[in-house]
Amino acid sequence: MSDENVTVVIQTVDHVRKAEVTVPRSMTTTELIDETIKNWKLPDDVTYRLHNVTKGKELPPNEKLSADLVSEKDLLEIQPLLEAGN
């Protein structure tokens, strides 16, 4: 495996969809979310975040998938960001 890529498992919060994907480390968390929304046809009127289940932490938006954020085979969960009403 090249250090330029990382293989992760991404799943929806309800565990209905799950896939192992290999992506470039230069990809940002926001780009990975956008690609997942597109490929899985998730609602695009919702804001999502990525949670690294393996490491137990939320991944910051627009950060590259560096080795300190994501390791090989980490489980990432795409979660809708729920906002409280007025």
C-alpha positions in Angstrom: 0.0 0.0 0.0 1.3 3.4 -1.0 1.7 6.0 1.7 -0.1 8.3 -0.7 -3.4 6.3 -0.2 -5.4 5.0 2.7 -8.0 2.3 2.8 -10.9 2.9 5.2 -14.3 1.5 5.8 -17.1 4.1 5.6 -20.7 3.5 6.8 -23.9 5.3 7.4 -25.0 5.9 11.0 -27.8 3.4 10.6 -25.3 0.8 9.3 -27.4 0.3 6.2 -24.6 1.2 3.8 -21.0 0.2 4.3 -18.0 0.1 1.9 -14.3 -0.3 2.0 -12.7 2.4 -0.1 -9.1 3.4 -1.0 -8.7 7.1 -1.3 -5.7 9.5 -1.6 -4.4 11.0 1.6 -4.6 14.4 -0.2 -8.4 14.1 -0.2 -10.1 16.2 2.5 -12.8 15.0 4.9 -15.3 17.3 3.1 -14.4 15.8 -0.3 -14.9 12.3 1.1 -18.3 13.3 2.5 -19.3 14.9 -0.8 -18.3 11.7 -2.7 -20.2 9.5 -0.3 -23.3 11.6 -0.6 -23.1 11.4 -4.4 -22.3 7.7 -4.6 -24.9 6.6 -2.1 -27.4 9.2 -3.2 -27.8 10.5 0.4 -30.0 13.6 0.9 -27.9 16.6 -0.1 -29.9 19.1 1.9 -28.4 17.8 5.1 -25.0 18.7 6.6 -22.8 15.7 7.4 -19.7 15.1 9.5 -17.3 12.2 9.6 -16.6 10.4 12.8 -13.7 8.0 13.1 -15.3 5.2 15.1 -12.0 3.4 15.5 -10.3 6.3 17.1 -13.4 7.7 18.8 -13.1 11.2 17.4 -14.9 13.5 15.0 -12.8 14.4 12.0 -12.5 18.2 11.3 -14.0 19.5 8.1 -11.6 20.3 5.2 -8.7 18.4 6.7 -6.6 16.1 4.6 -6.8 12.4 5.5 -3.4 12.4 7.2 -2.0 9.5 9.1 -2.7 11.2 12.5 -6.4 11.5 11.6 -7.0 8.2 9.7 -5.2 4.9 9.8 -5.4 1.9 7.5 -8.8 0.1 7.9 -10.3 2.7 10.3 -14.0 2.7 10.4 -15.5 6.1 9.5 -19.1 6.9 10.0 -20.9 9.6 8.0 -23.3 11.3 10.4 -26.0 13.9 9.7 -25.4 17.0 11.7 -28.6 17.7 13.6 -29.3 21.3 14.4 -31.7 22.3 17.2 -34.8 24.3 16.1 -35.6 27.8 17.3 
